[in-house]
Amino acid sequence: MKNEIEEQYKYMEKIAKINEDKQLTYAIYTMGCQLNENDSEKICGMLENMGYHKTDEVKQADFVVFNTCCVRENAEDKLFGKIGEMKRQKEERGTILAIGGCMMQEKHIVDKLHKSYPFVDIIFGTHTLHKLPEDTYHILEKRNKIEDVIDIDGQIYEGLPIKRNDNSKASVTIMYGCNNFCTYCIVPYVRGRERSRKPSDILQEIKDLANEGYKEITLLGQNVNSYDGGDGYKFSNLLYDVNKIEGIEKIRFVSPHPKDFKDDVIKAIYDCDKVSKIIHLPLQSGSTKVLKEMNRRYTKEQYLELVEKMRKSIPNVVFSTDIIVGFPGETEEDFEDTLDVVKKVNFEQVFMFIYSRRVGTVADKMENQIPEEVKHERFDRLKALVESQIEENNKKYIGTVQKVLVEGKSKNNENMLTGRTDSNKVVIFEGKEEWINKVIELKIVSEHMWYLKGEI
């Protein structure tokens, strides 16, 4: 594997020589989750090593990459629309067009690309991302189309260059793939089985980030609390070790699975002062019947018991979650169970999704699909409940002092700075530019639906 990466660096050098003095640019579209965003940072790192420079002017880019996600149905429509727009640019500028990510592991998508979008240069999958330099070299030298997708589980490749999108916060992938096979989810089929990185490689990456001035780390995986570092080294051990790294001030992680949330992880969250006390605990449905159909392997009661256990064990703990509305066979009673859990847990954040059929999943073949109008009506009711809770929860912050990592200027107001509380609430405030990338204390003076306002 080390030799494979060394080989790719040689291809990067060759391409950098070809591109010397040409001032070439690249643009990247990233769809989907934080794991995809982390993959995109590696793609950017490789492209920069090949002599391309990032641009937001997509129409002027010499290399365009789509890093795709296949979790939601509308992602396909979005992708094909964007590729269609690229055809003229490809003809006029000779732009290299590469498409990678989860969607490329689906045969029907690749077949459609070959049939309807033959001008695409490179198709690469989730297990062959590291070979982008080699694929690019063959395009530049031989001008032959490349399809670099493998169906077997990929290896873990260390040492790829990476260009981070942020100077304060960084994501670190600790494992790849998933073994859970939730019936609505395509991820195990496109990302493969669970593969964990070595603890030493993860910790070295985080130490390097700390030395570069990064303050906040998010540990990433499809199911982080099933991390297996070998020789009995578990996710809880990793939390303790990351907590010891000097310079890192905040540790977050996504996503854990409720069925794997063991006592050792709960204790580690309590013991480790840097680990955020907002726990992302995906619910998906509050109905035990629906959870069984989803293959989630916990009941409504077990979920609520876990929440109560964490509340007793971790002072000031709060929760965020994911919920799917309109899963096949979901009755009004099932949906009421979901509302009941939301009322009882009082989540700090809820990421809500209307169920979307995915080709290749078990749920796609289920006969009792829910009508779209019913899905949307239930979604609106859930949204109203969640927003009423957020509005009420925000009031408890007023008058409190919160530690906030200053991330930069507010996107909506250049004169304000922005950061996040430990519980992941956005705070905007007046401040000096030199505070950026520092942890400061703010008094919360007012609340708004999607942000808090603070002052020194």
C-alpha positions, 0 to 999 in steps of 0.5 A, a space after each residue: 500500500 505504501 508503494 502504491 501511494 509512492 507510485 501516485 506521488 510519481 504521477 503527481 510529479 510527472 503531471 506537475 512538470 507537464 502543467 509547469 507555467 500553465 496556470 491551470 485551475 480546478 473546481 470541485 463539487 462535493 455532495 453528501 456527508 462529512 466523509 465525502 467532504 474529507 475525501 474531497 480535501 484529499 482530491 484537492 491535495 492531489 490536484 494541487 500537487 499536480 499543479 492545479 490551483 483552486 477556483 470558484 469560477 467553474 466555467 473557467 476551470 481546466 479540471 472539474 471534479 464531482 465527488 458524488 453521494 447516493 444517499 438521496 434520490 435528488 442527488 442523481 438529478 442534481 449530478 446529471 443536470 450539472 454534467 449536462 451543463 459541462 458539455 459546452 465547456 468541455 468542447 470549448 476549453 478541453 476541460 478534464 471532467 472527473 466523477 467519483 464518489 459513492 454514486 460511481 459504485 452503482 452500476 446503473 449510474 455508470 451505465 447512464 454516464 457511458 450512454 448519455 454523457 460519453 464526454 466524461 474523462 474519468 470515472 472513479 469509485 470510493 475505493 480508487 480515489 487514491 489513483 486519481 493522479 495515475 488516471 489523470 496522467 493517462 488522460 493527458 498522455 493517451 487521451 483514453 477514457 478511464 473507468 476506475 471502479 472496483 466492487 471489492 472492499 478497498 484498502 486503507 491508504 495513508 499518506 495522501 496529500 490533503 488541502 483543508 477547507 478550514 484553518 481552525 477545524 479539521 475532520 479526521 476519518 478513523 474508519 471506512 465502510 459499514 456492516 449494519 445494512 440498514 434497509 434504507 441505506 446504500 452505504 454498505 454497498 458503495 463504501 464496503 465493509 468496516 475497515 479501521 485505520 491504525 491508532 498510530 496513523 490517526 493520532 499522528 495526523 491529529 498531532 500534525 494538525 495541532 502543530 499546524 494550529 488546528 483547534 477542533 477535530 471531528 472524528 469521522 466514520 459511518 459508525 465510529 463506536 464500532 472502531 477497532 484499532 486491534 489488540 483490544 484498542 476501541 473507540 473509547 481508547 482513541 477518545 482518551 488518546 486524542 484528548 491528551 494531544 496538546 493544542 487540540 481544544 475540542 473533539 467531536 465525533 459522527 456518527 455513532 450507532 445507538 446499538 454500539 454505544 457502550 459504557 466505556 464510551 459514555 465514561 470516556 465522554 465524561 472523563 475527557 474534558 475536550 470531548 463535546 457534550 453534544 452527542 449525535 445519536 441517530 434515531 431514524 424512527 421512534 417506532 419499534 416496528 419501523 426500527 425493526 423494518 429498518 434493521 436498526 437493532 434497537 427498540 424505542 424503549 432501548 433508545 430512550 433508556 440509553 439517553 437517560 443513562 447518558 443524562 445520568 452519567 454526563 452532566 449537561 449532555 445534550 443530543 442531536 439526531 437524524 430522523 427519516 419520515 415516511 419509511 415504507 409501512 410507517 402508520 400514523 401511530 408509528 409517526 406519533 411514536 417518533 413525535 413522542 421520542 422527540 418530545 421526551 428527548 428534546 433534541 438540540 438539533 434534528 436533521 430531518 429527511 423524507 424517505 427516499 427510495 434507493 435502487 439496490 436497498 431492501 426498502 426499495 423493494 418493499 410494497 407498502 411505500 408511503 404516498 408523497 403527500 403523506 410524507 410531506 404532511 408528516 415532515 411538516 408536523 415534525 418540523 413544527 415540533 422541532 422548531 418549537 423546541 429549538 426556540 424554547 431551548 435557545 432561551 436557556 442560553 441567554 445570560 450564560 457564558 459559553 466557550 466558543 472557537 472563533 471560526 471567522 467572519 459571519 457569512 451573513 454579516 462581514 462586521 461580525 465574527 462567528 463560532 460555535 458553542 460546545 453544543 454546536 450552536 452558532 454564535 455571532 458577535 462583534 470582535 477583532 480579526 485577531 481572535 479568529 482561531 482562538 477559543 474565547 468566552 462569550 456571554 449570550 445576550 439574545 437568541 434567534 432561531 438558528 443562531 445566538 448572539 454573544 458579546 465579550 
